[in-house]
Amino acid sequence: MFGLGPATRIYIAVEGVDMRKGFDGLHGLVRDHLGEDPLSGHLFLFTNKTKTRLKALVWDGSGLWVCAKRLEKGRFRWPEADHVRSVTMRAEELAMLVNGLDWKQTELRAWYRKNS
C-alpha cells in the first residue's frame, strides 16, 4: 500500500487523457508531458475528457501503482489552468476531489495556515 506523507506532492494533469493508458503510458505522460519524474514518489492524477474517470500513478519505492475510479453519476470537479500542464494540490483537496466534493469552494481558515 502507498501513503501520502507531508513531503508527497500531488500533481493533477489539467488536460483529459486516454484512460486506456496503463503503467507505461502514464509513466510516459508524467515524464514527457508534465516534465516530472514518475519515480519521485509523488502522486500523479489524470482524468478523461468527460471527467467521469480518474487514474492515479505513484511509485512506492519498489514499483508503480495505478489506481482508477469511475463515477456512476456526475463529474469530478477538475482544476482548470491556463498555459500550464499540471497543478498541485494538498492531500485534503485530493480527498475532497475523489469523494465528489467541490474543493474549490473550500477555504483554509487563517489559524490553520502555516507561516513559511
Legacy VTK file of the C-alpha trace (Angstrom):
# vtk DataFile Version 3.0
C-alpha trace
ASCII
DATASET POLYDATA
POINTS 116 float
0.000 0.000 0.000
1.162 3.548 -0.562
0.769 6.505 1.739
0.763 10.244 1.271
3.238 11.855 3.613
3.728 15.586 4.108
6.569 15.607 1.550
4.458 13.897 -1.127
3.341 16.323 -3.804
0.126 15.713 -5.709
0.239 16.702 -9.376
-3.018 16.998 -11.312
-2.807 16.805 -15.117
-5.096 19.602 -16.307
-5.996 18.127 -19.712
-8.020 14.973 -20.192
-6.104 11.855 -21.253
-6.899 8.494 -22.819
-7.967 6.245 -19.937
-6.793 3.145 -21.803
-3.241 4.053 -20.772
-1.639 1.766 -18.222
1.657 1.838 -16.344
3.888 2.625 -19.306
1.553 5.149 -20.928
1.009 7.117 -17.716
4.737 6.889 -16.894
5.451 8.469 -20.291
2.871 11.223 -19.752
4.410 12.155 -16.415
7.926 12.196 -17.848
7.302 13.779 -21.260
4.129 15.844 -20.905
4.316 17.018 -17.289
8.109 17.135 -17.128
8.270 15.335 -13.774
9.997 12.178 -12.526
7.464 9.324 -12.288
9.732 7.528 -9.783
9.870 10.501 -7.389
7.267 9.096 -5.002
4.839 11.901 -5.801
1.267 11.145 -6.861
0.096 11.979 -10.389
-3.611 12.195 -11.150
-5.277 12.049 -14.578
-8.859 12.265 -15.841
-10.622 11.610 -19.115
-12.108 14.427 -21.201
-15.603 13.991 -19.734
-14.200 13.958 -16.168
-16.074 10.812 -15.189
-12.976 8.664 -14.619
-9.627 9.194 -12.993
-6.365 7.328 -12.649
-3.559 7.839 -10.161
0.062 6.854 -10.694
2.505 6.644 -7.788
5.870 4.990 -7.086
6.081 3.356 -3.635
9.798 2.557 -3.683
9.502 -0.919 -5.144
7.052 -0.465 -8.017
4.393 1.666 -9.651
0.784 1.740 -8.533
-2.051 2.587 -10.911
-5.408 3.157 -9.256
-8.640 4.013 -11.065
-12.098 5.314 -10.186
-15.211 5.610 -12.341
-18.173 7.727 -11.323
-21.614 6.269 -11.945
-23.211 9.747 -11.929
-21.842 13.244 -12.180
-18.347 14.534 -12.924
-15.201 15.237 -10.968
-14.615 18.927 -10.200
-11.283 19.137 -12.008
-8.870 22.058 -11.704
-8.559 24.397 -14.654
-5.480 26.404 -15.526
-4.209 28.381 -18.488
-0.794 27.801 -20.001
0.205 25.010 -17.575
0.015 21.248 -17.911
-0.378 20.413 -14.241
-1.327 21.947 -10.923
-0.582 20.776 -7.412
-2.991 20.256 -4.560
-2.928 19.243 -0.922
-3.945 15.794 0.333
-7.139 17.260 1.839
-8.154 18.682 -1.540
-7.418 15.331 -3.189
-9.719 13.570 -0.712
-12.498 16.036 -1.488
-11.986 15.712 -5.255
-12.065 11.905 -5.187
-15.163 11.885 -2.972
-17.112 14.221 -5.258
-16.926 17.394 -3.181
-16.326 20.779 -4.767
-12.896 21.512 -3.315
-12.795 24.937 -4.995
-15.485 26.240 -2.651
-13.438 25.477 0.440
-11.097 27.873 2.142
-8.370 27.360 4.723
-9.010 29.156 7.979
-6.450 31.745 8.972
-5.468 29.832 12.123
-4.666 26.740 10.050
-2.211 28.376 7.669
1.434 27.798 8.441
3.801 30.738 8.372
6.645 29.980 5.977
LINES 1 117
116 0 1 2 3 4 5 6 7 8 9 10 11 12 13 14 15 16 17 18 19 20 21 22 23 24 25 26 27 28 29 30 31 32 33 34 35 36 37 38 39 40 41 42 43 44 45 46 47 48 49 50 51 52 53 54 55 56 57 58 59 60 61 62 63 64 65 66 67 68 69 70 71 72 73 74 75 76 77 78 79 80 81 82 83 84 85 86 87 88 89 90 91 92 93 94 95 96 97 98 99 100 101 102 103 104 105 106 107 108 109 110 111 112 113 114 115
